[in-house]
Amino acid sequence: MVEIKNPLYNAVAPSTQSIHADSHLRVTSDVTAPISVSTTFEYAKTSVDACNYGPDQRYVYSREGTPVLTKVEATLSTLCEGHAVVYGSGLTAAYAVLIEHRPKKIALGDCYFGIREVVKQYQRLVPGVQVVGLECSYEKVDMVWLESPINPTGEVKDIGSYALRAHAAGAILVVDATLAPPPLSYPFRQGADIVVHSATKYMGGHSDLLAGIIVTKSAKSAETLRHARYILGTSAGNLECWLLLRSLRTLTVRIRQQSQTASRIVALLEGHRRSAIHSACHTPTAHELKLGSRIASVSHASLQLCATNCSFIENQHPEGFGAVFAIRFKCKDTALFVARHLGLHRFATSLGGVESLVDWRHGWDATADPTLLRVSVGLEGFDDLARDWAQTLLALNDHMVAQAKI
């Protein structure tokens, strides 16, 4: 069987990788990879063990592998600088990491609530597994699970420092980099041992597929994961793989624009918040108060740049930050009003799609701050999104003034 990863594209630009990294697997004359929904493949005439798809590929049953799955994994392996294994969802991929490495003590910090639920399922299977905080002692810890950027705030952690701590304790470092796919982050460069992504988000990018990815440093580890996936049937389906491959072709241009727009929107909203604060040298105008007085805080990696002990950020994210940020308001009702009245932001869960989304995380996760909204910035124009925010914040002010009179 042909090697999935093509080293010829290791040194080219990410945009070139996303389009050409699977070209060595092309068998037909189709410019775009053809859609195939077949679950089974005819044996070669010479032998059941012989290649039956071009000169160097062999497929038997879709649970084991398909041509489009191989193409997706080839593209992702090159983009992510490792060896990628694709699953039916991000949480399925996370569970596969736990099953493969069987940790007895896991250090886990702020993360998507679904990861905590996956860990609970793993604890049911392997009784006695301990979970400690990310900042606790790593004594007897054998797996450190780090999410960076963090869902829902979009803030980042120093992967290199956690890698040093984990390796000093004899633990492996797993980095969930869903919110900053290539070219925004490459966690292996900072010392990660395993990288996971929910490909449903930015890699899929169109809110129309479910998939997850594990990226390992070695081809052997990836093959071990693929064998377990084959036995358990946890791969993504043919159509999902094709949709993911289609989306990867434009990943770089999408994520760069989303990143740039998100940082500008964050700066705008943080500016509104600060302009509404009274100080010895500034008295807010009535308009500034209307726009920013009800914003409690804005969180995003771009706002960490001036913080103490955050010099690692520019090295870790030289091409920009994820396009997710969090905004907190003075009360829950205010947050919900904003979520329901933004015109260009769909009030829905998930993130990473071409459309901007706003989500009230407390509706999904009871431990989430009820005053917080998670915002996923899409591909709309900055001026249009800025106008949407201004109109909504002004409408919020009018609503609150009217409520006060009742």
C-alpha positions in Angstrom: 0.0 0.0 0.0 1.3 3.5 -0.9 2.5 5.7 1.9 -0.3 8.0 3.0 1.9 11.0 3.7 3.8 12.5 0.8 7.1 14.1 1.9 7.4 16.1 -1.3 5.0 18.7 0.1 6.5 19.1 3.6 8.3 22.4 2.7 5.6 24.2 0.6 3.1 26.7 1.8 0.1 25.5 3.8 -2.2 26.6 1.0 -0.3 24.5 -1.4 -0.3 21.5 1.0 -4.1 21.7 1.4 -4.6 21.4 -2.4 -1.8 19.1 -3.5 -0.7 16.9 -0.5 -2.8 14.0 -1.7 -2.0 14.2 -5.4 0.1 11.0 -5.3 -3.1 9.1 -4.5 -4.9 10.3 -7.6 -6.1 7.4 -9.8 -8.8 8.9 -11.9 -8.7 11.9 -14.2 -11.1 13.9 -12.0 -9.7 17.3 -11.0 -11.8 17.2 -7.8 -11.8 14.0 -5.8 -14.9 12.0 -6.9 -17.6 11.2 -4.4 -17.8 7.5 -3.7 -20.4 6.0 -1.3 -19.4 2.3 -1.8 -18.9 0.2 1.3 -17.2 -2.6 -0.5 -14.6 -3.0 -3.2 -14.0 -5.7 -5.8 -10.9 -7.8 -5.4 -8.1 -7.7 -8.0 -8.3 -10.5 -10.6 -4.9 -11.8 -9.7 -5.2 -12.1 -5.9 -7.4 -11.0 -3.1 -4.3 -9.4 -1.6 -3.3 -7.5 -4.7 -3.8 -3.7 -5.2 -7.2 -3.1 -6.7 -7.3 0.7 -6.9 -4.5 2.0 -9.1 -1.0 0.4 -9.0 -0.4 0.8 -5.3 -3.7 1.1 -3.4 -5.9 -1.7 -2.0 -9.4 -1.3 -0.5 -11.7 -4.1 0.7 -14.3 -2.7 3.1 -15.1 0.9 4.0 -14.8 0.3 7.8 -11.1 -0.4 7.1 -10.5 2.4 4.6 -11.7 4.2 1.5 -9.9 6.2 -1.2 -11.3 9.5 0.0 -10.4 8.7 3.6 -6.8 8.1 2.5 -6.8 11.4 0.7 -8.1 13.3 3.7 -5.5 11.7 6.0 -2.7 12.4 3.5 -3.7 16.1 3.4 -4.1 16.4 7.1 -0.8 14.6 7.8 1.1 17.1 5.8 -0.8 20.1 7.0 -0.5 19.1 10.7 3.2 18.0 10.4 2.5 14.5 11.7 0.4 11.4 10.9 -3.4 12.0 10.9 -6.1 9.5 11.8 -9.7 10.6 11.1 -12.8 9.7 13.2 -16.5 10.3 13.2 -16.4 13.2 15.6 -14.0 15.2 17.7 -15.2 13.5 20.9 -14.7 10.0 19.3 -11.1 11.0 18.5 -10.6 12.2 22.1 -11.9 8.9 23.5 -9.6 7.0 21.1 -6.6 8.8 22.6 -7.6 7.7 26.1 -8.3 4.1 25.1 -5.0 3.8 23.2 -2.8 5.3 26.0 -4.8 4.1 29.1 -3.8 6.9 31.5 -4.2 6.3 35.2 -3.9 10.0 36.2 -4.9 12.8 33.9 -4.1 16.5 34.4 -7.0 18.5 32.8 -7.6 22.2 32.7 -10.2 24.6 31.2 -11.7 22.9 28.2 -14.8 22.1 26.2 -17.3 20.4 28.5 -17.6 17.5 26.1 -14.0 16.5 26.9 -14.8 16.2 30.5 -17.8 14.0 29.7 -15.5 11.8 27.6 -13.1 11.5 30.5 -16.0 10.4 32.7 -17.0 7.7 30.2 -13.3 6.5 30.3 -13.4 6.4 34.1 -16.4 4.1 33.9 -14.4 1.8 31.7 -11.2 2.1 33.8 -12.1 2.5 37.5 -9.7 4.4 39.7 -8.6 6.9 37.1 -7.8 10.2 38.7 -8.3 13.6 37.3 -6.3 16.6 38.7 -6.1 20.2 37.6 -3.7 21.5 35.0 -1.8 23.6 37.5 -1.5 20.8 40.1 1.5 18.7 40.8 2.2 16.2 38.0 3.4 13.5 40.4 2.2 10.2 39.0 0.4 12.0 36.1 0.8 10.1 32.9 -1.3 12.3 30.6 -1.6 16.1 30.4 -4.6 17.2 28.4 -4.2 20.9 27.3 -6.7 22.9 25.3 -5.2 25.8 23.5 -6.9 28.1 22.4 -9.4 27.6 25.2 -13.1 27.1 24.4 -15.0 29.5 24.9 -12.7 32.4 25.5 -10.2 31.9 22.7 -7.3 32.6 25.0 -4.1 30.5 24.6 -1.8 28.6 26.9 2.0 28.2 26.8 2.3 24.8 25.2 6.0 24.7 25.6 5.9 25.2 29.3 3.3 22.4 29.8 5.4 20.1 27.6 8.4 20.6 29.8 6.4 19.9 32.9 4.7 16.9 31.4 7.8 15.3 30.1 9.7 15.9 33.3 7.0 13.9 35.1 7.1 11.1 32.5 3.7 12.1 31.1 2.6 12.7 27.5 1.1 16.0 26.4 -2.1 16.0 24.4 -3.0 19.3 22.8 -6.5 20.0 21.6 -5.9 22.7 19.0 -9.4 22.8 17.5 -9.7 26.6 17.7 -6.3 27.2 15.9 -5.7 24.8 13.1 -2.8 25.2 10.7 -1.5 27.7 9.8 -2.3 29.4 13.1 -0.7 26.8 15.3 1.6 23.7 15.1 1.7 22.2 18.6 4.4 19.6 17.8 6.8 22.5 17.4 6.2 23.4 21.1 6.6 19.9 22.4 3.2 18.3 22.1 3.1 14.5 21.8 -0.4 14.2 20.3 -2.6 16.8 18.7 -6.4 16.5 18.4 -8.9 18.5 16.4 -12.6 18.5 16.1 -12.6 18.7 12.3 -16.3 19.6 12.5 -15.2 23.2 13.3 -12.6 25.1 11.2 -11.3 22.2 9.2 -14.8 21.4 8.0 -15.6 25.1 8.0 -19.1 24.9 6.5 -21.3 23.5 9.4 -22.1 20.5 7.3 -20.0 17.6 8.7 -18.9 15.8 11.8 -15.3 14.5 12.1 -12.4 14.4 14.5 -8.7 14.0 14.1 -5.8 12.5 16.0 -2.3 13.5 14.8 0.6 11.5 16.0 4.4 11.9 15.6 5.0 8.4 14.2 3.5 6.4 11.4 3.5 3.3 13.6 1.3 5.0 16.2 -1.1 6.1 13.5 -1.4 2.5 12.1 -2.2 1.2 15.6 -5.0 3.8 15.9 -6.3 2.9 12.5 -6.4 -0.8 13.4 -8.5 -0.1 16.5 -10.7 2.3 14.5 -11.3 -0.5 11.9 -12.3 -3.0 14.7 -14.6 -0.5 16.4 -16.0 1.2 13.3 -15.3 4.7 14.5 -14.2 6.2 11.2 -16.0 9.1 9.5 -18.3 8.1 6.6 -17.5 8.5 2.9 -19.5 11.6 2.4 -18.2 13.3 5.5 -14.6 12.5 4.4 -15.4 14.0 1.0 -16.9 17.1 2.5 -13.8 17.5 4.8 -11.4 17.1 1.9 -13.4 19.8 -0.1 -13.1 22.1 3.0 -9.4 21.6 3.5 -8.7 23.0 0.0 -9.7 26.5 1.3 -8.7 26.1 5.0 -5.8 28.5 4.9 -7.6 31.4 3.2 -10.6 30.9 5.4 -8.9 30.8 8.7 -6.5 33.7 8.0 -9.4 36.0 7.1 -11.5 34.8 10.0 -8.5 35.4 12.4 -7.9 38.9 11.1 -11.6 39.9 11.3 -11.9 38.4 14.8 -9.0 40.3 16.2 -10.4 43.5 14.8 -13.9 42.9 16.2 -12.3 42.1 19.6 -10.4 45.3 19.5 -13.5 47.2 18.6 -15.6 45.7 21.4 -12.8 46.1 24.0 -12.6 49.7 22.8 -16.3 50.2 23.4 -15.9 48.8 26.9 -13.0 50.9 27.9 -14.5 54.1 26.4 -17.5 53.7 28.7 -15.3 53.8 31.9 -15.0 57.0 33.8 -11.5 58.0 34.8 -9.6 61.1 35.9 -8.7 61.8 32.3 -11.8 60.6 30.5 -15.5 61.3 30.8 -17.5 59.0 28.4 -19.9 60.6 26.0 -23.5 59.5 25.9 -22.9 57.5 22.8 -19.9 55.8 24.3 -21.9 54.8 27.4 -24.7 53.4 25.1 -22.2 51.2 23.3 -20.0 50.0 26.1 -21.4 50.4 29.5 -23.0 47.0 29.7 -20.0 45.1 28.5 -18.2 43.5 31.5 -15.2 42.0 29.7 -13.9 40.7 26.4 -11.6 37.7 26.2 -9.3 36.6 23.3 -5.7 35.7 22.6 -5.1 39.1 21.0 -5.8 40.8 24.3 -3.2 38.6 26.1 -0.3 40.1 24.2 0.2 42.9 26.7 -0.2 40.7 29.7 2.6 39.6 32.0 4.2 36.2 31.2 2.6 36.0 27.8 5.7 36.6 25.6 5.3 33.0 24.3 2.2 34.0 22.3 3.8 35.6 19.2 6.2 32.6 18.8 3.4 30.1 19.3 1.0 32.0 17.0 3.1 34.0 14.5 0.3 34.0 11.9 -2.6 35.1 14.1 -5.1 33.8 16.6 -8.2 31.8 16.5 -11.5 33.4 15.4 -13.4 32.6 18.6 -13.7 35.1 21.5 -15.9 35.6 24.6 -17.8 38.6 25.6 -19.4 39.0 29.1 -22.2 41.4 30.0 -23.4 42.8 33.3 -26.2 40.2 33.6 -27.7 37.1 32.0 -30.7 38.9 30.4 -28.4 41.4 28.7 -26.3 38.6 27.2 -29.4 36.8 25.9 -30.8 40.0 24.4 -27.6 40.5 22.4 -27.5 36.9 21.3 -31.1 37.1 20.0 -30.8 40.5 18.3 -27.5 40.3 16.4 -28.5 40.2 12.7 -25.4 38.7 11.0 -24.6 36.3 13.8 -26.7 33.2 13.9 -27.8 32.3 17.5 -26.6 28.7 17.5 -24.0 26.4 19.0 -20.8 25.2 17.3 -18.0 27.3 15.7 -15.6 27.6 12.8 -18.1 27.9 10.0 -18.1 30.5 7.2 -21.1 32.1 9.0 -20.6 34.1 12.3 -22.3 32.4 15.3 -23.1 33.5 18.8 -23.7 31.0 21.5 -25.0 31.2 25.1 -22.8 28.5 26.6 -24.8 28.3 29.8 -27.6 26.7 27.8 -25.4 23.7 27.1 -23.1 23.7 30.1 -24.6 24.6 33.5 -21.1 25.4 34.9 -20.6 28.1 32.2 -20.9 31.8 33.1 -24.6 32.8 32.3 -23.4 36.3 31.4 -21.0 35.0 28.7 -21.5 34.7 25.0 -19.1 32.8 22.8 -18.6 34.4 19.4 -17.3 32.5 16.3 -16.4 35.0 13.6 -17.1 33.9 10.0 -16.2 35.3 6.6 -18.5 38.3 6.6 -17.0 41.7 6.0 -15.5 43.5 9.0 -17.6 46.7 8.4 -20.8 44.7 8.3 -20.1 42.8 11.5 -19.0 46.0 13.3 -22.2 47.7 12.2 -24.2 44.6 13.4 -22.6 44.9 16.9 -23.1 48.7 17.1 -26.8 48.4 16.1 -27.3 45.6 18.7 -25.6 47.4 21.5 -27.6 50.6 20.8 -30.8 48.5 20.7 -29.7 46.9 24.0 -29.4 50.4 25.6 -32.8 51.4 24.4 -34.3 48.2 25.7 -32.7 48.6 29.1 -33.8 52.2 29.4 -37.4 51.2 28.5 -37.3 48.4 31.0 -36.1 50.7 33.8 -39.2 52.9 33.2 -41.6 50.0 33.7 
